[in-house]
Amino acid sequence: MLQKIHSVAIVDLAITDQAVPSRSRFETFRRSPLVVNLLSVGIATIAGRALGLITLGYPARTLGPDNYGMAGYAASVVAYAGILQSSGLPLWGTRAVARDATTARETLYCVTAIRVILGLLAYAALATFAALFVRDPLQRNLILISGATILTTAFSADWALCGLGMVQIPAWIGVLGTGLNVCALLLFVRSASAVLVYCALAPTIGLVTGAIIYVNLRLFRGITARVVSFNGVLEVARAAAPLGFLSALVVVLHYSNNLIIYSRLGAHELGIFLASYKMVELATLVPGLLGSVFFPKLMKTVASDIEAARRGARMFAQVHIIAAFCVAAILAAEAATIVHLIYGAKYDGAIPLLRIMAVAVVFNYAICGYTNCLISFGRDRVMIMVVCASALVSVGGGLILVPVYGLWGAALVITCIDLAGWLVSLRTYRTVIGSLNLDIWIRPMLGGLLAVCSSLFLQSAGASIWIRVPIMIFAYTLVVLTGSKGLLKR
């Protein structure tokens, strides 16, 4: 009996000795800044997107397809004018601060000064365009009011907090901004005639949240802008030029179809298209979440341990592919329910478009996972090639397909944009980072097909969406996790 007890004690001691390192590793992992930031930003992102459903559906229902399309056209024109503001500067600033935090004050001044000057020029160009080429007085006023966003974003400094590793603060300030937007929408936008007020909300709230960002920089890091010589500002402008050109091309490919649809088919059809396209944008929750947390850390790692950075980039790609097929399956299978729930029956034309564009989600996640991290490795010019290919497909495809196939053609173009960019990037990705791991596509693809089939079967049985979606996610997770032991180990 004593021998038996003694042997049990030895076994327990052995288990305890083995468990302590495991618990220690788990605690270290749980308390790591990456995990803390990921959880914080994840919760903030989910909260922001949940509120964003209101800002997405409510104005579309209230304004109607015509006014909603006019507001969307104004936003597209403003985005094109914003190209002059060089939106690549914040990304360059994030990388500069992440690599050397001691330069944060000088970087803050240089980036802000350049963006303010370019923002004033951009707004002047926008006002000139509106005065000379826009005949409808309401459309002209919508463009001028929406254009104030260019001026307010020029002062935004959330990129500095991200570079310093404080990514959770901009995320929660973004939630606050979305909450303010929801309150303002419900309070001031109650009819189609309030379309001017709707366009004024974004610049106003942007000004408030921008001021909060500066307060956080001052309170938590004691950072204020430090004046830099004119030559120093020019040096920053030259260094950020490749990323600025890259961001300009992103704007072109992102909004070109909006402008083509408006000019060819009118405001009503643009409103229908935007209803589906906004859902695809909303579906990019995971790339936005992972990128905001992962990129600052990757930028630091590249400077100190290139092999660790490559391993992290490959993991980054794998996580994106796993998430992509789940989101795409939900959008494709539940398109009708999503459109009716958020927009109402007036937007039924968006249902088939959303099903087509669900395929675009897969390649959007792929290009985010495989190629966006190349910027962290300093491959800015390679990314320009990727975006050039995507912009060519966006503009060329839109001009060819929209006149012939209407909104169906626009949906096909959206589906092909990220596919083209991803294919162009693959050779460089293999050279810089390594294996493509294309085998990780197989199980997520099978899981997505099973999820879609599950949803269609449950729809025929009369089950509600609140039952269908959890079952879809469970079926998808079951298929993916059974073949992801290697991923989980790494």
Summary of the structure (lengths in Angstrom):
residues: 490
radius of gyration: 24.2
end to end distance: 44.0
largest distance: 98.5
contacts: 1713
relative contact order: 0.10
helix: 89%
strand: 0%
